Amino acid sequence: MHFPLVYQVLAPLFLVGGDDPRTIVLLRLGMLPFLLLACVATALLNRARGRVASLAAPLLLLALPPFVTLATEIRPDAVACALFLAALAVLRVDRASDRVAGFASGLLLAASVWGSQKAAFYGSVFALAFIFDVLAAAARTASPAATRTSPLLRNPTAFVLGGASGAGVVALYLTITGSWSAWWEWCFAWAAEHQRGYPGFGFGRYLLPIVLDAPWLFALAAWGVARTAHDLRVRGRSAVREPDLLLLAALASTFASFALQRAPYPYSLLPFLAVTAVVGARGLADLLGARTRPMLRAATALVLLAVLAVQSATLARFVSSSNAGQLRVLESVARLTDPTDAAYDNSGGYVTRPHAYRYFYTDSFLRESIAGTLVAEVPQAILDRGAVLHLRDLRFDTLPAPLRAFVTRHFQPLDGDVALWGQHFVVPVDGRLETTFLAVRDDTYFVTPAQALERGVLTIDDVVVTEPVFRLSKGEHRVVYAGAPGEIDVLWLPRDGRRWQPRRDLAPTFSRLF
């Protein structure tokens, strides 16, 4: 249901990394320029407030572990946030002409909205600014003697042209790809239905822990908002033309965008935290300014250094939590399967393999609202696509029970995270097993342990199996085993040609949330 800008921007990195699932590391690196853009934008937003406020804004932003961790995840919100901040900041670049600044702001805003539908909500402050500018222009026309002031959008006409240019590129893309109907169906109609039906929770669930973890930032932000509001009040009626009014409006709109969501997850906080850092830097600069008593300035500086030291240690602990285990899982996906081998899990975590089903991801709402559809369609899709890989993710245990049973029966665990196609059989005490094996596609399979062929006789479709490795056609096969009681598995032979033994004693570790 998300707009696709983040995927379009990062997709070319697969030209470098190819089909190896570990290319996701390049995608994570690809998010760093957007983090840099957000930092530069926050500095520009405070440039007129002096060097301390300008330099402190990105510093405070990077001192927030939740922002750093979420902004470097491959999410639409991070890209939309950075472009929204840039759309605000470019209006503060004095060296740019009004036409250039206005056009660039409109273009960046359009790109931000193409990054996430949420940007259309918190970016509505630009629409308010445009209305102000139009009304002010009308007042000047009606009264030539009226005081001429600079428009909030620098050049409203250029701003509209910039936004229209961005929208035109999007329209061209949707037309060339024939995606208009799908775009409407999924990103609007389905998104609205999903929002109405999703089990909600209050915005304090994720906001409160961040506030309690960084009360210093919100205290500085309150000070900065008060100082900015005071300066606007001093300017009187002319304050409606001040760029800071747009910034305060953005603080309100970004918070409202988060708080009014039915399920406000923490990544939706990114734009609000960024604007909070901007006004927080203003509060810090005011406390460190010449008007503040020397003792208070010294105390503020010491507290700031202590806070930065603590936050740096927090970030260091986060970085020290290695994702080497996840990369090993992705390496095994590359080693075990071909790029064309379909896979199934509930989060699309295998990265560069085609998904067996049209829903590569289901959340709690989907798993409940279309449970019957999942039960009826997913197993058939797995069989139709010949899916040979399954990744166990955090959501697996909440899938409909019949679907879990199908996956558990037909995918055997290589380890706690990766499972490959196959079936597990238990030979009863009488030494006689009669059952069926479902081959997901025409391919090579094997029996394990190989010693089972020495301890008894295995026949598949009335043909005696003499070697551990054999070929089967797609479909159901009759399996008969006569021999010693115990356990045997018939498994798909992976890409590397290595036979493997299922391990059912390991817990999944690959999938994480937040």
N, C-alpha and C positions, 0 to 999 in steps of 0.2 A: 504493500500500500504506500510505500515511500516514493517520492520523486527520485529520479535515478542519477543526479549529478555526481554524487560521490563515486558511483560505480563507473560512470563514463570517464571521469578524470583518472581513476586508478587502473582502468582496464589495459591501457597501453603497457603497463609494467609487466604484463604477461608476455609481451614480446621479448622482454629481457629474461624473465625467469622461466618461460615455457610452461609446460604442463605439470611441473613439480609442485605439489601442494605447499611446499615450504616457501613458495613465492609470496605467501602471506606476509613474510617478513618485509619484503619490498613494499607491500601495501601499507604496512604499519609505518615504514619510513616515509611513504608517500603522504601520510597525514601530517608530518612535521612541518612542511611549508605552510599549512593552514594554521598550525599553532603559532608559527612565526608571524604570519599575517595578523593574527589576533593580537599578539603582543605589540607589534608596530602600530596597529590601529589604536590600541588603548593609550599608547604614548602620544600619538598625534592628537587624540581627543583632549589631552591635558597640556598640549604645547603652550597654549596661551596663558596657562596658569603658572608657568615657570618651569625651570629645569627639574626641580625636586619632584613636583607633581607629575611631570612627564615621565621621568625615569622610574618613579615609584610605582606607577600603574602596572607595567608588565612584571615588575618585581613582586608585587603583591599577588598578582594573578598566578605566577609560577610558584608562589609559596602555598598555594592551595592544592594539596594532593588530589582531591576529587576532580578538580578542573584538569590537571595535567593528565591523570589517568584516563578520564573520559574523553578528553579532547584528542588523544592520540589513538583512540579506538576507531575502527573503520565503521563510522556511523554517519548518517546524513546530518545529524544535529551539529556535529563539530564543524563541518564544512559550511553549513548555513550560518552558524554563529560567526565564524571568521569573516565571511563575506558581508554580513550585516554590519559588523563593527567597521569594516572597511568602507561601507557605504556612508556611515556616519562620519568617519574620520576624513575622508577625502574632501568633505565640505570645509574642513579646517585648514586645508593646505593653501596658504596664502600665495605661494609662487604660481599656482595654477590659475588660469583665467576662470572667470565665472562660468563661461560656457563649458570649458573642459571639466571643471569640478562638478557642475550640475549633471553633465552627460555621464561622467564616470560613476557618480553616485547612483543615478538611475539604472545604469547597466549592472552595477554590483548588487543593487537591491533585487533586480530580476534574477540574477544568478543565485542569490541567496534563497529566493522563493523556489527556484528550480531545485535547490538542495533539499528543502523541506517545506511541507505545507505550513508548519508552525511559523515560519518566517513571514508568511502572509499576515499572520495575526500580530506578532510583535513588531513587524515592519509597517503596520498601519500608521505609526507615528509620522511616516513620510507623507501619507495621504493627508493627515491633519496639517502638516507643514505646508503642503501644496495649497490647501484651502486658505490658510492664513495668508500665503503669498498672493493668491488670486484676489482675496478681499482687500488686501493692502494696495494692490495695483489698481483695483476699482476705485478705492478711496482717493488715490492720487489723481486718477482721471477726473473724478467728480470735483476734486478740490485741488487745483494746481498749486495752491499755496501750502499744501500739507508737507510736512517734513519728509524728505526722501530717506528711506532706510534700506539697508541691504536685505534682500530676501533670505529666508531661512535656507532655501535650496540653492542659493547663489544665482542660478538662472533656471527658473521653473520650466521654461520651454525646453531647454537643453536636458533637464532632468527627465521630462516626459519622453523625449526622443531617445535618451539612453535606455529607459525602461522598455520602450516600444521595440528598440533594436534587440534587446535581450529576449523579449517575448517573441519577436519575429524569428530568431534563430531556433527557439523551442518549437514554434509552429512549423517551421521548415523540417525539423527533425521528425516531428510527429507525422507530417504528411509523407515524407520520403519512406518512413518505415511502416506506414499504414497503422499507426498506433493510437489514433484519436479515440476510437471506441474503447480499446483496452485501457487507455489512460483514464477515461471517464469512469469506466466500470470499476477499476480497482482503486484508483487514487482518490476518488470522490464518493461514488455510490457505496462501494464496499467499505471504504474507510469510515464513512458516516455510520453505516450499520454496525461496524466493528466497535466504534466508539460508544454507541448506544448500548450495546450488549455486553461490553467488557466489564468484568467484576472490578469495581472501582475501589479506591482508598483515598484517604486524605493527603493533602500536599505536605503535611508535617512529617509523614513517614520517612521521607528521605531528606527533607530540608532541615529538620530539627537537628539531626546528628551533625550536619555540616556546620550549622550555627554554633552548636555546643563545642565543636572541634576548633572553630576559628572565630570566637567572639570578638577578638581584636579587630578583625576585618570589618565586621558589621558595626562595631562601635566607631571605627574610623569613617565608615560609610555614612553613618548617621550624622557625624560631625561635618563631613563633606557636603551632604545634602543640605544641612542647615546653613552652612556658609554660602553655598551656591544659591539657595533660596533667598538668603539675606541680600546678596549682591544683586539679584534680580529685582528684589523689592526696592532697593535703593534707586534703581534705574527707572522706577515708576512705569508709566504706560509704554515706554519704549522697550520694556523687558520682553514684550511679545515678539520682538524681532531678534532676540538674542539666541545664538546657537545653543547655549546652555539649557534653554527651555526644551529643545529637542532631546537633549541628553536625559533630563529628568523624566520626560515623557517615555523615553526608551526604558528607563529603570522601572517605571510602572507597567509598561506593556510587556516587558520580558517576564516580570513576576506574574502578571495576570495570565500570560500564555502558559506558564507552568502550573499555577494554582488552579486554573479552571479546567484542566484536563481531568478526565474521568480516572485515569491511571497515570499520575504524574511521576514517571520514573526519573532517576537522577540525571540522565543525559539531557533531559529537557531543561535542566537548570543552567546549562552552559552560558547562554547569552545573559541571563540575570547575574550570574557570578562575575562575568566579564565587566558588565556595566557597574556592578557593585565595587569592583576593584578600581575602576576609574574614579568614582566619587570618593572611595576610601583613600586613594592617593591624594586627593585634594584635602581631605581632612588631615592626613599626615603632614602634608606640606604646610598647612596652616599652623599645626602644632609646632613645627620646626621653624616657622617663620620668625622674622625680626620682631614682630609684635608680641611674641610669646616670651615670658620670663625665662631667663637663662636656665634656672633650675628645672623648669618644666620641659624645656627643649632637651636638656641633658637626660632627664628621666625618660622622655619619649624615645630618644635615640637608643638608650640602653634596653628599654623594653622591646623595641623593634629588633635589635640585634639578637636578643634572647629568643623572640618569636621565630625569626628566620632560622636560627640554629636548630630549634625544635622541629620546625617544618622540614628543614633539610634532612634531619635524621629520619623523619617519617618517610620522606621520599626515598631515601637511601635504603630503608628497610623494604619498601615496596619493590625497588629495583633488584634487591638481593634475592627476592623470591623468583627464582629462575623459571622460565617457561620451556626449559630444555625438554621436559617430559612431553609437553604438547608437540614440540617439534619432532620428537622421536615418533610420535603417533603419525604425524603427517609424512615423515620419512617412510614409515612402514606402508602407508597408503600408496606412495609412489613406487615402492619396491614390489608390492603385492599385486597391483592392478595396472592395467593400461589406461591411458587417458580416455578411452572410449567406454570403459567398463562402468556401467551404471551402479550407483550406490544408493543406500537409503539410511537416513537418520532424521532427526526431528529439528535439526538446526543448520543443515548444510555445511557441517564442519569439515568435510573432506576437501573443500575448496575448489579443486579443479577436476572433479569427476561429475558427469551428468547425473542429475537426481532421477530416481525411479518414478517420482510422482510430481504432479504439478504444484503441490504445496511443498516447497522445500523446507518449510518451517511452519509449525503450528504453535500458537500460544494457548493459554488456558481456555480462552473463550472459544477458539476453534475446536479444541479437543472435546469440549462439551457440546457446542452447538451443532457440529457436523459429525458427531461420533459415529452415527450410522453410516454416513458417507465414507468415512475413513476405513471403517471395518469392511465395507463392500468393495472399495476401490483400491486401497493401498496394496493388499496382497496380489490383486490382479495386475496392478501396475508393475509390481516387482517381477512377476512372472513374465509379463509382456516385454519388459525392458531387459530381462535377463540379469537383474541386479545380483552381484556377487559379494558386495561389501556392505556391512552395516557398522555404523559407529554408535556406541551407546552414549547418550547424552543425559543431562539432568532431567529432561522432560519424559524420558522413556517410561518411567513408572506411572505416569499419569495418562498415558495413552489408553484407549479403550481396551478392555481385557482381551477380547478375541484377537485384536491386532497384535497385542503383546505376545499372546500365545503363538500366533503364526510366526512372528519374527523369532521368538525363542526356539521354536521347533526347527526352523529351517536355516538359522544362522548359528554357527558354533563359535565360541569365543577363542580367538587367538590369544588374547589377554583380556584385561578388564575393559578395554576401550574398543578394540577392533574385533569384529566377528566376520567370518567368511561363510559362504553358503555350504551347507552340509546338514546331516542328520545324525543324531545320537541314538544308538540302539542298545538295549540290555538283553543279553541272552539269558533266558530263564534257567532254572536249575536242571530242567530236563534236557538242556542242551539243544533245543529245537526252537528256532526263530523264524517266523513267517511274517513279513511286513512289506511295505512299499517304500521306495525312495523316489523323490521328485527331483529330477534334474532340471535346473533352471534354464539351461541352454545346452546346445551341442558343444561339448567340451571334454576336457580331461578331468578325471576324478581319481580318488585313491581311497584305499581302506587303511585304517589305522586302529590298533597296532598291526603291523605287518605280520606279527607272529600268529594272528588269528587265522591266517591261511594255513599255518602249520598245525594248529590245534583243532582244525575242523575244515569243513567244505563250505565255501560260499558260492552261491549261484545267483546270477542276476538274469532275469528273463530266461531261466532254464539253461543258461550257459555258465559252466564252471569257471570261476575266476582263479587264475593261476598266478598272476602277477599283481602286486599291490596297486599299480597304476594302470588305469584303463580308460577307455572313452565311452561316453554315453550320449545318446541322442536326447534332445529336449523332451521332457514329459515324464510320466510316472512309470516306474519300473518295479517288477516283482522281485523281492529280495528274500532268499531262503538261506539260512545258515544252520548247519548241524555241527556241533562241536562242544568245546568246553564252555561252561557258563562264564559270564563276564560282560564286559562292555566293549563295543566296537563303534567306530564312526565311519561314515562314508562322506567324504569331503571334496570340495572343489580344489583343484590344484592351482595355486596362484601363479602369477606372472613369472616369478623367479624360479619356478620349477621345484621349489623345496617342499617336501612333505612336512607337515606340522602336526603337533598334538594339542588338542583343545585344553585350555586351562580354565577351569571353572572356579578357581579359588581366589581370583583377583578382583578388586573393586575398581570401578571406573574412576579415572582421574582427569581425563581430557577436558570435559565440559565444565565451564564455570560461568557464573553470572555476576557482573559488577565486581 
